[in-house]
Amino acid sequence: MIPSILPTYNRAPLHFVKGEGCWLWEADGRRFLDLGAGIAVNALGHAHPALVKALTQQAGALWHVSNLYEVDRQQALADRLVELTFADTCFFTNSGTEACELAVKMARKYWHHHGQPERTKILTFEGAFHGRSSAAIAAAGSAKMTDGFGPLLPGFITLPFGDHEAFAEAMKDPEIGAVLIEPIQGEGGIRTLNPACLKGMRTACDATGALLILDEVQCGMGRTGRLFQHEWLGIAPDIMMVAKGIGGGFPIGAVLATEAAAAGMTAGTHGSTYGGNPLGCAVALAALDIIGEPAFLDEVRRKAGLFRQGLESLVAGNPDVYACVRGEGLMLGLACAVPNADVVAAGYAEEVLLIPAAENVVRLLPALTITDAEIAEALTRLEKVALRIRTAKG
């Protein structure tokens, strides 16, 4: 008999009932160090006081009115994002998947608006993850996500990640309208795109007029020590997908765009019942007020350096379990010398939560508020994970 919850998740047998900062309490009383943060969602940890206050105050005033009317918190959040980023305009969604849908629509509408409707093709990259909607799985192109869900939305050309020669050749096609890429692949195994390659993509898009779409759903919102990863390179996209950390745990996403890129998106071309609701925007504003502060981002960079240094020592001392460290800022990965599922399972036993990814990697995506003491505790528990695996192997 099918369970009451559609069985699409392979869940761990854990039942968390309380969260605070970087910690989660299981129903049986055990306390777990959470190095996953809900897959980079709880950017300020569990139950951050500022977010709790923002949500509670907004809940007592106004929950939902729909986008038939002006929404004050939505306007305030959009103004703040425009102030802090490359963008001239924002559209609010409920998730990163929905942000992907709009990014694709916006790019194609742009070319239709400019009288070149044939420029529908979008270059994407192997190992990508942009969500699980029809457009998102077509963009990623992997059999793991697409098998059984055809016919797929056409118009996506998938290239090897980091192969700039293949990219340069593909860009010769006059029907290329956009390039969609994650600066750091999360689900793909914490793979960082070569900075020169991303800069080259910006240059190529400028030369052909193609729009550069960045998926910063996982690597954005302070995760790498800047508000967004592309800021490290001194470039800007035309369109950007944002979600996860922007709401600090409350479901909200956004598409940010330049005025030029959004030119085709006029009244009636897109919509969302819940997108930009007062609750989500109030929480996101509170999160952005913290994460957007230069001093906060300075601390993220400092802690990221401390954590990485410790992880490098961990790898050096346990080469039979951990192969190398990947990533940027507090978006880190441990490539494993044993099956990553074994590392995740041993983590459960040592009461530390890790997130699996492709290429036999476990992701370390802690709250950006993690303390030095908690980093030290994380390294201790990861050492115990290695010992447990070694002991089990005999």
C-alpha positions as CSV (number, residue, x, y, z in Angstrom):
1,M,0.0,0.0,0.0
2,I,1.3,3.4,-0.9
3,P,2.1,5.6,2.1
4,S,0.1,8.8,2.7
5,I,3.2,10.8,1.8
6,L,4.2,10.1,-1.9
7,P,7.4,8.0,-1.5
8,T,9.7,10.1,-3.6
9,Y,12.2,10.7,-0.7
10,N,14.7,8.2,0.7
11,R,14.5,9.7,4.2
12,A,16.9,9.0,7.1
13,P,15.2,7.6,10.2
14,L,15.6,10.8,12.1
15,H,12.7,12.9,13.6
16,F,13.9,16.4,14.6
17,V,11.6,18.3,16.9
18,K,13.7,21.5,17.8
19,G,16.4,23.6,16.2
20,E,18.6,26.3,17.6
21,G,21.5,27.8,15.7
22,C,23.6,25.0,14.3
23,W,21.9,22.3,16.4
24,L,19.0,20.0,16.0
25,W,17.3,17.9,18.6
26,E,16.0,14.4,17.7
27,A,12.7,13.2,19.3
28,D,14.7,10.8,21.5
29,G,16.8,13.7,22.9
30,R,20.0,13.4,20.9
31,R,21.5,16.7,19.8
32,F,23.0,16.8,16.2
33,L,25.4,19.3,14.8
34,D,23.8,20.4,11.6
35,L,26.4,20.9,8.8
36,G,23.7,20.9,6.1
37,A,21.4,23.8,7.2
38,G,18.5,22.4,5.3
39,I,20.7,22.2,2.2
40,A,22.0,25.8,2.6
41,V,18.6,27.2,3.5
42,N,19.0,28.1,7.2
43,A,21.7,30.6,6.5
44,L,21.3,32.1,9.9
45,G,20.8,28.8,11.7
46,H,17.6,27.5,13.2
47,A,15.2,29.8,15.0
48,H,17.3,32.9,14.6
49,P,15.8,35.6,17.0
50,A,15.6,38.3,14.3
51,L,13.8,36.0,11.9
52,V,11.4,34.7,14.5
53,K,10.6,38.3,15.5
54,A,10.0,39.3,11.9
55,L,7.8,36.4,11.2
56,T,5.8,36.7,14.4
57,Q,5.2,40.4,13.9
58,Q,4.1,40.0,10.3
59,A,1.9,37.1,11.1
60,G,0.0,39.2,13.6
61,A,-0.6,41.9,11.0
62,L,-1.1,40.4,7.5
63,W,-0.4,37.0,5.9
64,H,-1.6,37.1,2.4
65,V,-3.4,39.4,0.0
66,S,-2.1,38.1,-3.4
67,N,-0.5,40.1,-6.1
68,L,-3.7,41.8,-7.1
69,Y,-2.7,44.5,-4.7
70,E,0.4,46.4,-3.5
71,V,2.5,44.5,-0.9
72,D,4.5,46.8,1.3
73,R,7.1,44.2,2.5
74,Q,7.5,42.9,-1.1
75,Q,8.3,46.4,-2.3
76,A,10.8,47.0,0.6
77,L,12.6,43.7,-0.2
78,A,12.8,44.4,-3.9
79,D,14.2,47.9,-3.2
80,R,16.8,46.4,-0.9
81,L,17.9,43.8,-3.4
82,V,18.1,46.3,-6.2
83,E,20.2,48.5,-3.8
84,L,22.6,45.7,-3.0
85,T,23.0,44.0,-6.4
86,F,23.4,44.4,-10.1
87,A,19.6,44.1,-10.6
88,D,17.1,46.8,-11.6
89,T,14.0,44.6,-10.9
90,C,12.9,41.5,-9.0
91,F,10.2,38.9,-9.2
92,F,9.4,36.8,-6.1
93,T,8.8,33.1,-6.2
94,N,8.4,30.4,-3.6
95,S,11.4,28.3,-4.6
96,G,14.5,28.0,-6.7
97,T,12.7,25.8,-9.1
98,E,10.1,28.5,-9.8
99,A,12.9,31.0,-10.2
100,C,14.4,28.7,-12.9
101,E,11.0,28.6,-14.7
102,L,10.9,32.4,-14.9
103,A,14.5,32.8,-15.8
104,V,14.0,30.6,-18.9
105,K,10.7,32.4,-19.8
106,M,12.4,35.8,-19.3
107,A,15.3,34.9,-21.6
108,R,13.0,33.6,-24.4
109,K,10.6,36.5,-24.1
110,Y,13.5,38.9,-24.3
111,W,14.4,37.7,-27.8
112,H,10.7,37.6,-28.9
113,H,10.4,41.2,-27.6
114,H,13.4,42.2,-29.8
115,G,12.1,40.5,-32.9
116,Q,14.3,37.5,-32.9
117,P,12.0,34.7,-31.7
118,E,14.3,32.0,-33.2
119,R,16.9,32.6,-30.4
120,T,15.4,30.1,-28.1
121,K,18.4,27.9,-27.4
122,I,20.0,28.0,-23.9
123,L,23.4,26.5,-23.1
124,T,23.5,24.5,-19.9
125,F,26.2,22.3,-18.3
126,E,26.6,18.7,-17.2
127,G,26.2,18.1,-13.5
128,A,23.9,21.0,-13.1
129,F,20.8,21.1,-10.8
130,H,18.3,23.8,-11.3
131,G,15.3,22.2,-9.7
132,R,12.8,19.5,-10.6
133,S,10.2,21.2,-12.8
134,S,9.9,20.4,-16.5
135,A,12.1,23.3,-17.6
136,A,14.7,22.6,-14.8
137,I,15.2,18.9,-15.6
138,A,15.4,19.7,-19.3
139,A,18.1,22.3,-18.5
140,A,20.1,19.8,-16.4
141,G,19.6,17.0,-18.9
142,S,20.8,14.1,-16.8
143,A,19.1,10.8,-17.2
144,K,18.7,10.5,-13.4
145,M,16.2,13.4,-13.5
146,T,14.7,13.1,-17.0
147,D,14.0,9.3,-17.4
148,G,10.3,8.7,-17.7
149,F,9.4,12.4,-17.9
150,G,9.5,12.9,-21.6
151,P,8.9,14.6,-23.9
152,L,11.3,17.2,-22.5
153,L,11.1,20.9,-23.1
154,P,13.3,21.5,-26.1
155,G,15.9,24.2,-26.7
156,F,18.6,23.2,-24.1
157,I,22.1,22.3,-25.2
158,T,24.2,20.6,-22.5
159,L,27.9,21.1,-22.5
160,P,30.7,19.7,-20.3
161,F,31.2,21.7,-17.2
162,G,34.4,23.8,-17.4
163,D,35.1,23.0,-21.1
164,H,35.5,26.5,-22.4
165,E,36.5,25.4,-25.9
166,A,33.2,23.5,-26.2
167,F,31.4,26.6,-24.9
168,A,33.2,28.9,-27.4
169,E,32.2,26.5,-30.3
170,A,28.6,26.3,-29.1
171,M,28.3,30.1,-28.9
172,K,28.8,30.3,-32.7
173,D,25.2,29.1,-33.2
174,P,23.2,32.2,-34.0
175,E,20.1,30.8,-32.2
176,I,21.8,30.8,-28.8
177,G,19.7,33.2,-26.7
178,A,21.1,32.6,-23.2
179,V,23.7,30.7,-21.0
180,L,22.5,29.2,-17.7
181,I,25.1,28.1,-15.2
182,E,25.8,27.7,-11.5
183,P,29.1,29.4,-10.5
184,I,29.5,26.5,-8.0
185,Q,27.6,23.3,-8.6
186,G,26.1,22.1,-5.4
187,E,24.2,18.8,-6.2
188,G,26.9,18.3,-8.8
189,G,29.6,17.8,-6.2
190,I,30.7,21.3,-5.0
191,R,32.4,21.9,-8.4
192,T,33.7,25.5,-8.8
193,L,33.8,27.0,-12.3
194,N,37.2,28.4,-13.2
195,P,36.9,32.2,-12.7
196,A,38.5,32.8,-16.2
197,C,35.8,30.6,-17.7
198,L,33.0,32.5,-16.1
199,K,34.6,35.8,-17.1
200,G,34.9,34.4,-20.6
201,M,31.2,33.6,-20.6
202,R,30.4,37.1,-19.7
203,T,32.6,38.4,-22.6
204,A,31.1,36.0,-25.1
205,C,27.5,36.9,-24.1
206,D,28.4,40.6,-24.5
207,A,29.8,39.8,-27.9
208,T,26.7,37.9,-29.2
209,G,24.0,39.6,-27.2
210,A,23.1,36.3,-25.4
211,L,21.9,36.7,-21.8
212,L,24.0,35.3,-18.9
213,I,21.8,33.6,-16.3
214,L,23.4,32.7,-13.1
215,D,21.9,30.1,-10.7
216,E,23.0,31.3,-7.3
217,V,20.3,29.5,-5.4
218,Q,22.8,27.5,-3.4
219,C,26.0,29.5,-3.6
220,G,24.4,32.9,-3.1
221,M,23.2,34.9,0.0
222,G,26.6,35.1,1.7
223,R,27.5,31.5,1.3
224,T,30.9,32.2,-0.2
225,G,31.7,35.3,1.8
226,R,30.2,37.8,-0.7
227,L,26.5,38.4,-1.0
228,F,26.7,36.6,-4.3
229,Q,29.5,34.4,-5.8
230,H,29.9,36.4,-9.0
231,E,30.9,39.4,-7.1
232,W,34.3,37.8,-6.5
233,L,35.0,38.1,-10.2
234,G,33.9,41.6,-10.8
235,I,31.2,40.6,-13.3
236,A,27.4,40.6,-13.3
237,P,24.8,38.5,-14.9
238,D,21.8,39.7,-16.8
239,I,19.4,37.4,-14.9
240,M,20.0,35.6,-11.6
241,M,18.1,32.9,-9.7
242,V,18.0,33.2,-5.9
243,A,16.3,31.1,-3.2
244,K,17.4,28.9,-0.3
245,G,19.3,31.3,2.1
246,I,17.3,34.4,1.1
247,G,14.5,33.4,3.4
248,G,16.6,31.9,6.2
249,G,14.3,28.9,6.3
250,F,11.0,30.5,5.1
251,P,10.1,29.4,1.5
252,I,10.9,32.3,-0.8
253,G,12.9,32.7,-4.0
254,A,13.5,35.5,-6.5
255,V,14.6,36.3,-10.0
256,L,16.8,39.4,-10.3
257,A,17.3,41.0,-13.6
258,T,18.6,44.1,-15.4
259,E,16.0,46.4,-16.9
260,A,17.2,45.4,-20.4
261,A,16.9,41.6,-19.7
262,A,13.4,42.0,-18.3
263,A,12.1,44.2,-21.2
264,G,9.7,41.6,-22.4
265,M,8.1,40.8,-19.1
266,T,5.1,43.1,-19.2
267,A,1.8,42.8,-17.3
268,G,0.2,39.4,-17.6
269,T,3.3,37.6,-18.8
270,H,4.0,35.8,-15.5
271,G,2.5,35.5,-12.1
272,S,2.4,33.7,-8.7
273,T,-0.3,33.4,-6.1
274,Y,2.0,33.2,-3.2
275,G,5.2,34.7,-4.6
276,G,6.2,37.8,-2.6
277,N,3.7,37.2,0.2
278,P,4.1,39.4,3.3
279,L,5.3,36.6,5.5
280,G,8.1,35.5,3.2
281,C,9.2,39.0,2.4
282,A,9.3,40.1,6.1
283,V,11.6,37.2,7.0
284,A,13.8,37.7,3.9
285,L,14.2,41.4,4.7
286,A,15.3,40.5,8.2
287,A,17.7,38.0,6.9
288,L,19.1,40.4,4.3
289,D,19.6,43.1,6.9
290,I,22.0,40.7,8.6
291,I,23.7,38.9,5.7
292,G,24.1,42.0,3.6
293,E,26.2,43.7,6.2
294,P,29.9,43.9,5.2
295,A,31.1,43.0,8.8
296,F,28.9,39.9,8.7
297,L,30.4,38.8,5.4
298,D,33.9,39.5,6.7
299,E,33.2,37.0,9.5
300,V,31.9,34.4,7.0
301,R,35.2,34.7,5.2
302,R,37.2,34.4,8.3
303,K,35.3,31.4,9.6
304,A,35.5,29.8,6.1
305,G,39.2,30.0,6.2
306,L,39.3,28.5,9.7
307,F,37.1,25.6,8.7
308,R,38.9,24.9,5.5
309,Q,42.3,24.8,7.2
310,G,40.9,22.3,9.7
311,L,39.4,20.2,6.9
312,E,42.7,20.1,5.0
313,S,44.3,18.7,8.2
314,L,41.4,16.3,8.5
315,V,42.0,15.0,5.0
316,A,45.8,14.8,5.5
317,G,45.2,12.6,8.6
318,N,42.6,10.4,7.1
319,P,43.4,9.9,3.5
320,D,41.7,6.5,3.5
321,V,38.3,8.2,4.2
322,Y,38.6,11.7,2.9
323,A,40.3,12.5,-0.4
324,C,40.2,16.3,-0.7
325,V,38.4,19.5,0.1
326,R,36.4,21.5,-2.5
327,G,34.5,24.7,-2.7
328,E,34.5,28.3,-1.6
329,G,33.5,30.1,1.7
330,L,31.1,28.0,3.7
331,M,30.0,26.0,0.6
332,L,32.5,23.2,1.1
333,G,32.7,19.6,0.1
334,L,34.7,16.6,1.2
335,A,35.5,14.2,-1.7
336,C,35.5,10.8,-0.1
337,A,37.8,7.8,-0.5
338,V,35.0,5.5,0.6
339,P,31.3,5.6,-0.5
340,N,29.9,9.0,0.6
341,A,26.8,7.2,1.8
342,D,28.9,5.4,4.4
343,V,30.3,8.8,5.5
344,V,26.8,10.3,5.8
345,A,25.6,7.2,7.8
346,A,28.6,7.3,10.1
347,G,27.8,11.0,10.6
348,Y,24.3,10.1,11.9
349,A,26.0,7.7,14.4
350,E,28.3,10.5,15.5
351,E,25.4,13.0,15.6
352,V,26.7,15.3,12.8
353,L,24.6,15.9,9.7
354,L,26.2,15.9,6.2
355,I,24.6,16.2,2.8
356,P,25.6,13.8,-0.1
357,A,26.3,15.1,-3.6
358,A,27.6,13.8,-6.9
359,E,31.2,12.7,-7.5
360,N,31.2,10.9,-4.1
361,V,31.2,14.1,-2.2
362,V,29.6,15.1,1.1
363,R,28.6,18.8,1.4
364,L,29.3,21.0,4.4
365,L,26.9,23.9,4.3
366,P,26.6,25.1,7.9
367,A,24.8,28.1,9.0
368,L,26.8,31.3,8.3
369,T,26.5,32.0,12.0
370,I,28.5,28.9,13.0
371,T,31.0,29.7,15.8
372,D,34.7,28.9,16.1
373,A,33.8,26.4,18.8
374,E,31.2,24.8,16.6
375,I,33.8,24.5,13.8
376,A,36.1,22.8,16.2
377,E,33.3,20.4,17.3
378,A,32.5,19.7,13.6
379,L,36.1,18.7,13.0
380,T,36.2,16.5,16.0
381,R,33.0,14.7,14.9
382,L,34.3,14.3,11.4
383,E,37.4,12.7,12.9
384,K,35.2,10.3,14.8
385,V,33.3,9.6,11.5
386,A,36.6,8.5,9.9
387,L,37.5,6.4,12.9
388,R,34.1,4.7,12.9
389,I,34.4,3.9,9.2
390,R,38.0,2.6,9.6
391,T,36.9,0.4,12.5
392,A,33.9,-1.0,10.6
393,K,36.3,-2.0,7.7
394,G,38.4,-3.9,10.2
